[in-house]
Amino acid sequence: MKPTSARRVAADILTDWAKTKGKIDEVRDRHLGKVELDERDRGLVTEIVYGVTRNQAALHDELAKRVNPPLNKLKPGLLPILEVALYQLRYLDRIPDHAAVNEAVDHARFVAGNNGGGLVNAVLRSAIRQPQERPVDAFTHKGTPLHRWRERWRQQWGDEKTDTLVHFYKTVPPVGLRRNLLRTESDEQWHEILTAEGVEFEVLPDWPGSVYARDVRPAELPSFEQGVTTVQDPAPSLSVRVLDPRPGERVLDMCCAPGGKTALIWELMRGEGTLIAVDKSMKRNKLTRETLQRLGHDAVEVVTEDVVKYEAAAFDRVLIDVPCSGTGVAHRRADLLVNHSPMQVDHMAKVQRQLLNRAAKLVKPGGVLVYSTCSLEPAENEKRVSAFDKRFAGEFEREDLLDSIPQAIRGEIGIAATWPPRDKVDGAFVTRWRRTL
């Protein structure tokens, strides 16, 4: 690995992201794996990259007034350097203006020669001489996807609830870690292992088996390599705990990739019974298999097939974690809402209905069906449940959740949902039915 600065790494990530159109968190992780930075600077990289991604429209509006030639005519690599530096000037207080400018100029000279350095210097000096009263908030910048999301939420929930969610999205989330229930005897034993590895973590009373940690690289932990520790936010475990799989049962996990919930299902089954995990993505199923192998869950069967076409004998329990808008995890992917219109929620709802109806056909009489999303949208959650209740009236009925599900997140009978600003975990929605016929 090579030593470098956080601001240069952030600009390189944004340059790569613009070229590849990949997920911003995956591009970030790829670059951070190649450089030598302390944990504080790694955190700064994320803060800058996520901040630029969300506020790109406002940054471009200001830069367009200061840059000649037009932004799309700049030499490759210069625009991300300007974005990073202007973001620091407008949104961050801990980096002195002269430091942000000097490093940006040096970087620009390296990328585009003296002319590039001179252009960046002139633009940023102009920005310092003419400061804005306040930066435009990403979610209030009209004409952007983020603004359209905010208007949707205001109509659904009102200003106060929307503002708390928007504020939450601006925070850099901690890393969720979960213990392998089959390779540890208790949370206390696992906590001792993490402490011995130098991990500083927060215990989450409502989420047994999980902790939050910062300034940690999970893949470098011995307990991760040994399959004792895995990466998973507490919220996704909710669907598995509501499913309540038992040893010896026949269980189906639909839309399983990348395998975090699959692993927990097998652990709650104590490694006894039949668990089949199905997903149509061969690439994502590769991640599922790698996760299960690392954790020692080799007996789980992973199937690559379109879930809607999957045929099998009926199961005791079926979990269908459907593709969704992902609004419950948007703080973990700064580009998620930027790249998706609220109009896609209605499209996703149609897909979810089809998947849920298919899942219902695979539950045996007396069996359990669990529907889950990482969405906060009523169209993907409560409305899906209401539509299912009507279609399958007399065949499925919602039933009470286990006492172990936190009271604060319980809704109507059979429903639980986290609200990230309140619960300080990712967003998750879960419903449980029992098949009566």
C-alpha positions as CSV (number, residue, x, y, z in Angstrom):
1,M,0.0,0.0,0.0
2,K,1.2,3.6,-0.6
3,P,0.9,6.5,1.8
4,T,-1.2,9.5,0.5
5,S,-3.7,12.1,1.8
6,A,-7.4,11.7,2.5
7,R,-8.3,14.5,0.1
8,R,-6.4,13.0,-2.8
9,V,-7.9,9.6,-2.2
10,A,-11.4,11.2,-2.1
11,A,-10.8,12.9,-5.5
12,D,-9.5,9.6,-7.0
13,I,-12.6,7.8,-5.7
14,L,-14.9,10.4,-7.3
15,T,-12.9,10.2,-10.6
16,D,-13.2,6.4,-10.6
17,W,-16.9,6.6,-9.7
18,A,-17.7,9.0,-12.6
19,K,-16.0,6.6,-15.0
20,T,-17.3,3.3,-13.8
21,K,-20.8,4.3,-12.6
22,G,-20.4,1.7,-9.8
23,K,-21.8,1.9,-6.3
24,I,-19.9,4.7,-4.5
25,D,-19.3,2.6,-1.4
26,E,-17.8,-0.2,-3.4
27,V,-15.5,2.2,-5.3
28,R,-14.5,3.8,-2.0
29,D,-13.7,0.4,-0.4
30,R,-11.6,-0.6,-3.4
31,H,-9.5,2.5,-3.2
32,L,-9.1,2.4,0.6
33,G,-7.8,-1.1,0.3
34,K,-4.8,0.2,-1.8
35,V,-3.6,3.1,0.4
36,E,-2.1,3.6,3.8
37,L,-4.3,5.9,5.9
38,D,-5.0,6.1,9.6
39,E,-8.6,5.6,10.8
40,R,-9.2,9.3,11.2
41,D,-8.3,10.0,7.6
42,R,-10.2,7.0,6.4
43,G,-13.3,8.5,8.1
44,L,-12.5,11.9,6.4
45,V,-12.4,10.2,3.0
46,T,-15.9,8.8,3.6
47,E,-17.2,12.1,4.9
48,I,-15.9,14.0,1.8
49,V,-16.9,11.4,-0.8
50,Y,-20.4,11.0,0.6
51,G,-20.8,14.8,1.0
52,V,-19.7,15.6,-2.5
53,T,-21.9,12.8,-3.9
54,R,-25.0,14.2,-2.2
55,N,-24.2,17.9,-2.8
56,Q,-22.9,17.5,-6.3
57,A,-25.6,19.6,-7.9
58,A,-25.0,22.6,-5.6
59,L,-21.2,22.3,-6.0
60,H,-21.6,22.2,-9.8
61,D,-23.9,25.2,-9.8
62,E,-21.2,27.3,-8.0
63,L,-18.3,25.9,-10.0
64,A,-20.0,26.6,-13.3
65,K,-20.1,30.3,-12.4
66,R,-16.4,30.3,-11.6
67,V,-14.8,27.9,-14.1
68,N,-14.0,28.6,-17.8
69,P,-14.1,26.4,-19.8
70,P,-17.5,24.6,-19.0
71,L,-17.2,21.8,-16.4
72,N,-17.7,19.1,-19.1
73,K,-14.7,20.4,-21.0
74,L,-12.2,20.3,-18.1
75,K,-9.3,18.0,-18.4
76,P,-10.0,14.6,-16.9
77,G,-9.5,14.5,-13.1
78,L,-9.8,18.2,-12.5
79,L,-13.5,18.4,-11.7
80,P,-13.3,15.9,-8.8
81,I,-10.4,17.9,-7.3
82,L,-12.5,21.0,-7.5
83,E,-15.5,19.2,-6.0
84,V,-13.5,18.0,-3.0
85,A,-11.9,21.3,-2.3
86,L,-15.0,23.4,-2.7
87,Y,-16.9,20.9,-0.5
88,Q,-14.3,21.4,2.2
89,L,-14.6,25.2,1.9
90,R,-18.3,25.3,2.0
91,Y,-19.3,22.4,4.3
92,L,-16.4,21.5,6.6
93,D,-14.9,23.6,9.4
94,R,-12.0,21.4,10.5
95,I,-9.8,21.9,7.4
96,P,-8.3,25.4,7.0
97,D,-9.0,27.1,3.7
98,H,-5.4,27.5,2.8
99,A,-4.7,23.8,3.4
100,A,-7.6,22.7,1.2
101,V,-6.5,25.1,-1.6
102,N,-2.8,24.2,-1.5
103,E,-3.4,20.5,-1.6
104,A,-5.9,20.8,-4.4
105,V,-3.5,22.9,-6.5
106,D,-0.7,20.4,-6.0
107,H,-3.0,17.5,-6.9
108,A,-4.2,19.4,-10.0
109,R,-0.6,20.1,-11.1
110,F,0.1,16.3,-10.8
111,V,-3.0,15.5,-12.9
112,A,-3.0,18.2,-15.5
113,G,0.2,20.2,-15.3
114,N,0.8,23.8,-14.3
115,N,-2.2,25.0,-16.3
116,G,-4.5,22.7,-14.3
117,G,-2.9,23.9,-11.1
118,G,-3.4,27.5,-12.1
119,L,-7.1,27.0,-12.9
120,V,-7.8,25.3,-9.6
121,N,-6.0,28.0,-7.7
122,A,-7.9,30.8,-9.4
123,V,-11.3,29.1,-8.9
124,L,-10.8,28.3,-5.2
125,R,-9.3,31.7,-4.4
126,S,-12.4,33.2,-6.0
127,A,-14.6,31.0,-3.8
128,I,-12.8,32.1,-0.7
129,R,-13.1,35.8,-1.6
130,Q,-16.8,35.4,-2.2
131,P,-18.2,33.0,0.4
132,Q,-21.8,32.0,0.4
133,E,-24.0,32.8,3.4
134,R,-24.8,29.1,3.8
135,P,-24.3,26.1,1.6
136,V,-27.4,24.8,-0.2
137,D,-28.6,21.7,1.6
138,A,-28.5,18.7,-0.8
139,F,-32.2,17.8,-0.1
140,T,-33.4,21.3,-0.7
141,H,-31.6,21.9,-4.0
142,K,-34.5,22.1,-6.4
143,G,-34.5,20.0,-9.5
144,T,-32.5,17.2,-8.0
145,P,-33.5,13.6,-7.1
146,L,-32.8,14.3,-3.4
147,H,-35.2,17.3,-3.5
148,R,-37.9,15.1,-5.1
149,W,-37.4,12.5,-2.4
150,R,-37.7,15.2,0.3
151,E,-41.0,16.4,-1.2
152,R,-42.3,12.9,-1.3
153,W,-41.5,12.4,2.4
154,R,-43.0,15.8,3.4
155,Q,-46.3,14.7,1.8
156,Q,-46.1,11.3,3.6
157,W,-44.9,12.3,7.0
158,G,-44.8,16.1,7.3
159,D,-41.9,18.5,7.8
160,E,-40.7,17.5,11.2
161,K,-40.3,13.8,10.6
162,T,-38.8,14.4,7.2
163,D,-36.2,16.8,8.6
164,T,-35.1,14.3,11.2
165,L,-34.6,11.7,8.5
166,V,-32.7,14.1,6.3
167,H,-30.4,15.0,9.2
168,F,-29.8,11.3,9.9
169,Y,-28.8,10.7,6.3
170,K,-26.0,13.2,6.7
171,T,-24.2,11.2,9.4
172,V,-21.5,8.7,8.7
173,P,-22.8,5.3,10.0
174,P,-20.9,3.0,12.2
175,V,-20.0,-0.6,11.1
176,G,-22.3,-3.3,12.3
177,L,-20.7,-6.5,13.6
178,R,-22.5,-9.8,14.4
179,R,-21.2,-12.9,16.1
180,N,-21.4,-16.3,14.6
181,L,-23.8,-18.1,17.0
182,L,-22.4,-21.5,16.1
183,R,-18.8,-20.5,16.9
184,T,-19.3,-18.6,20.1
185,E,-21.1,-19.4,23.3
186,S,-22.3,-16.0,24.4
187,D,-22.2,-12.3,23.6
188,E,-19.9,-11.8,26.6
189,Q,-17.3,-14.3,25.2
190,W,-17.5,-12.6,21.8
191,H,-17.0,-9.2,23.4
192,E,-13.9,-10.4,25.0
193,I,-12.6,-11.6,21.7
194,L,-13.3,-8.2,20.1
195,T,-11.7,-6.4,23.0
196,A,-8.5,-8.5,22.7
197,E,-8.4,-7.5,19.0
198,G,-8.5,-3.8,20.0
199,V,-12.0,-3.2,18.7
200,E,-13.9,-0.4,20.4
201,F,-17.6,-1.1,20.2
202,E,-21.0,-0.2,21.4
203,V,-23.2,-2.9,22.9
204,L,-26.8,-2.7,21.6
205,P,-29.2,-4.0,24.3
206,D,-32.2,-4.5,22.0
207,W,-30.0,-6.3,19.4
208,P,-28.3,-9.4,21.0
209,G,-25.4,-10.7,19.0
210,S,-24.6,-7.4,17.4
211,V,-22.5,-4.4,18.2
212,Y,-21.6,-1.1,16.5
213,A,-17.9,-0.2,15.9
214,R,-16.0,2.7,14.4
215,D,-12.4,3.0,13.2
216,V,-12.4,-0.7,12.4
217,R,-11.4,-2.8,9.3
218,P,-13.5,-6.0,9.8
219,A,-11.6,-8.0,7.1
220,E,-8.3,-7.5,9.0
221,L,-9.7,-8.9,12.3
222,P,-8.6,-12.5,13.1
223,S,-12.1,-13.3,14.4
224,F,-13.5,-12.2,10.9
225,E,-11.0,-14.5,9.1
226,Q,-11.9,-17.3,11.5
227,G,-15.6,-17.0,10.9
228,V,-16.3,-15.8,14.4
229,T,-17.3,-12.3,13.4
230,T,-19.2,-11.1,10.4
231,V,-20.4,-7.7,9.1
232,Q,-24.1,-7.0,9.4
233,D,-26.2,-4.1,10.7
234,P,-28.6,-5.2,13.5
235,A,-31.7,-4.2,11.4
236,P,-31.5,-7.0,8.8
237,S,-31.4,-9.5,11.6
238,L,-35.0,-8.4,12.5
239,S,-36.5,-10.4,9.6
240,V,-34.7,-13.6,10.7
241,R,-35.7,-13.2,14.3
242,V,-39.3,-12.7,13.2
243,L,-39.0,-15.8,11.0
244,D,-37.8,-17.7,14.1
245,P,-36.4,-20.7,12.2
246,R,-36.0,-23.9,14.3
247,P,-33.6,-26.9,14.1
248,G,-34.6,-29.7,11.8
249,E,-37.0,-27.6,9.7
250,R,-37.1,-27.0,6.0
251,V,-36.5,-23.3,5.4
252,L,-36.3,-21.1,2.2
253,D,-34.5,-17.8,2.0
254,M,-35.6,-16.0,-1.2
255,C,-33.6,-13.1,-2.7
256,C,-30.8,-14.2,-0.4
257,A,-27.7,-12.4,-1.6
258,P,-25.3,-11.4,-0.3
259,G,-26.0,-14.0,2.4
260,G,-26.0,-12.2,5.8
261,K,-29.5,-13.2,6.7
262,T,-29.0,-16.7,5.3
263,A,-26.1,-17.2,7.7
264,L,-28.2,-16.1,10.7
265,I,-31.1,-18.4,9.7
266,W,-28.7,-21.4,9.7
267,E,-27.3,-20.4,13.0
268,L,-30.7,-20.1,14.6
269,M,-31.4,-23.6,13.2
270,R,-28.3,-24.7,15.0
271,G,-27.0,-26.1,11.8
272,E,-29.7,-28.8,11.7
273,G,-32.3,-29.2,9.0
274,T,-32.6,-28.0,5.4
275,L,-31.9,-24.4,4.3
276,I,-32.1,-23.4,0.6
277,A,-31.0,-19.9,-0.4
278,V,-32.2,-18.6,-3.8
279,D,-31.1,-15.5,-5.8
280,K,-31.0,-14.9,-9.5
281,S,-27.7,-13.0,-9.5
282,M,-24.7,-15.3,-10.0
283,K,-22.3,-12.6,-9.0
284,R,-24.1,-11.8,-5.8
285,N,-24.5,-15.6,-5.0
286,K,-20.7,-15.8,-5.2
287,L,-20.6,-13.5,-2.3
288,T,-23.2,-15.6,-0.5
289,R,-21.2,-18.7,-0.9
290,E,-18.0,-17.0,0.3
291,T,-19.8,-15.7,3.4
292,L,-21.3,-19.0,4.2
293,Q,-18.0,-20.8,3.7
294,R,-16.0,-18.4,5.9
295,L,-18.6,-18.9,8.7
296,G,-18.5,-22.7,8.3
297,H,-22.1,-23.0,7.0
298,D,-21.2,-25.4,4.1
299,A,-24.4,-27.4,4.4
300,V,-26.6,-24.5,3.2
301,E,-27.7,-25.0,-0.5
302,V,-27.3,-21.9,-2.6
303,V,-29.3,-21.8,-5.8
304,T,-28.9,-19.3,-8.7
305,E,-32.4,-18.9,-10.3
306,D,-35.1,-16.4,-10.9
307,V,-37.1,-16.4,-7.7
308,V,-40.4,-16.0,-9.5
309,K,-39.7,-19.3,-11.4
310,Y,-38.3,-21.3,-8.5
311,E,-40.1,-24.6,-7.9
312,A,-39.8,-26.8,-4.9
313,A,-41.7,-28.8,-2.3
314,A,-43.4,-26.6,0.3
315,F,-41.3,-25.3,3.2
316,D,-41.9,-24.8,7.0
317,R,-40.8,-21.2,6.8
318,V,-40.1,-18.8,3.9
319,L,-38.3,-15.5,4.1
320,I,-38.7,-13.1,1.1
321,D,-36.5,-10.1,1.4
322,V,-37.5,-8.2,-1.7
323,P,-35.6,-5.7,-3.8
324,C,-36.7,-2.2,-2.8
325,S,-35.9,1.5,-2.9
326,G,-33.4,1.1,-0.1
327,T,-34.5,4.3,1.7
328,G,-33.7,2.7,5.0
329,V,-30.0,2.3,4.2
330,A,-29.5,5.5,2.2
331,H,-27.0,6.8,4.8
332,R,-24.7,3.8,3.9
333,R,-24.8,4.6,0.1
334,A,-24.6,8.3,-0.7
335,D,-25.4,7.7,-4.3
336,L,-28.5,5.5,-3.8
337,L,-31.1,8.3,-3.7
338,V,-29.1,10.5,-6.1
339,N,-29.3,7.8,-8.8
340,H,-32.9,6.7,-8.2
341,S,-36.1,8.7,-8.7
342,P,-39.0,8.4,-6.2
343,M,-41.1,7.3,-9.2
344,Q,-39.2,3.9,-9.1
345,V,-41.0,3.1,-5.8
346,D,-44.2,2.4,-7.7
347,H,-42.3,0.1,-10.1
348,M,-40.7,-1.7,-7.3
349,A,-44.0,-2.2,-5.6
350,K,-45.2,-4.2,-8.6
351,V,-42.1,-6.4,-8.5
352,Q,-42.6,-6.9,-4.8
353,R,-46.2,-8.0,-5.2
354,Q,-45.1,-10.6,-7.7
355,L,-42.3,-11.9,-5.5
356,L,-44.5,-12.1,-2.4
357,N,-47.2,-13.9,-4.1
358,R,-44.7,-16.5,-5.4
359,A,-43.3,-16.9,-1.9
360,A,-46.7,-17.6,-0.5
361,K,-47.1,-20.6,-2.9
362,L,-44.0,-22.2,-1.3
363,V,-45.3,-22.2,2.3
364,K,-46.8,-25.4,3.5
365,P,-50.1,-25.3,5.5
366,G,-49.3,-24.3,9.1
367,G,-46.0,-22.7,7.9
368,V,-44.7,-19.2,8.3
369,L,-44.1,-16.5,5.7
370,V,-42.0,-13.4,6.4
371,Y,-41.8,-10.4,4.1
372,S,-39.1,-7.8,4.6
373,T,-37.6,-4.7,3.0
374,C,-34.9,-2.2,3.8
375,S,-37.4,0.5,2.8
376,L,-39.2,3.2,4.7
377,E,-41.8,3.7,2.0
378,P,-45.5,2.8,2.8
379,A,-46.0,1.8,-0.9
380,E,-43.4,-0.9,-0.4
381,N,-44.4,-1.9,3.1
382,E,-47.8,-1.3,4.6
383,K,-49.6,-1.1,1.3
384,R,-48.0,-4.4,0.2
385,V,-49.2,-6.0,3.4
386,S,-52.7,-4.7,3.0
387,A,-52.9,-6.0,-0.6
388,F,-51.6,-9.4,0.4
389,D,-54.1,-9.7,3.2
390,K,-56.9,-9.0,0.8
391,R,-55.7,-11.4,-1.9
392,F,-54.9,-14.3,0.5
393,A,-57.8,-13.7,3.0
394,G,-58.6,-17.0,4.7
395,E,-55.4,-18.6,3.5
396,F,-52.8,-16.5,5.5
397,E,-53.3,-14.6,8.7
398,R,-50.9,-12.2,10.4
399,E,-49.8,-13.4,13.9
400,D,-48.1,-11.8,16.9
401,L,-44.4,-11.4,17.0
402,L,-42.1,-13.0,19.6
403,D,-41.6,-11.2,22.9
404,S,-37.9,-10.8,22.0
405,I,-38.8,-8.2,19.3
406,P,-38.3,-4.7,20.9
407,Q,-41.6,-3.1,21.8
408,A,-40.6,0.3,20.3
409,I,-40.5,-1.1,16.8
410,R,-43.8,-3.1,16.9
411,G,-46.7,-1.9,14.8
412,E,-49.9,-3.6,13.9
413,I,-50.2,-7.3,14.6
414,G,-47.4,-9.2,12.8
415,I,-45.6,-6.0,11.8
416,A,-42.3,-4.5,13.0
417,A,-40.3,-1.6,11.5
418,T,-37.3,0.4,12.6
419,W,-37.1,4.2,12.1
420,P,-33.4,5.1,11.7
421,P,-33.4,8.5,13.4
422,R,-35.2,7.0,16.5
423,D,-33.7,3.5,16.7
424,K,-30.1,4.4,15.5
425,V,-30.0,1.4,13.2
426,D,-30.7,0.9,9.5
427,G,-34.3,1.0,8.3
428,A,-36.1,-2.4,8.1
429,F,-39.7,-3.5,7.7
430,V,-41.0,-7.0,8.5
431,T,-44.3,-8.8,8.4
432,R,-45.1,-12.3,9.6
433,W,-48.0,-14.5,8.4
434,R,-49.1,-18.1,9.3
435,R,-50.6,-20.2,6.5
436,T,-53.9,-21.5,7.6
437,L,-54.9,-23.6,4.5
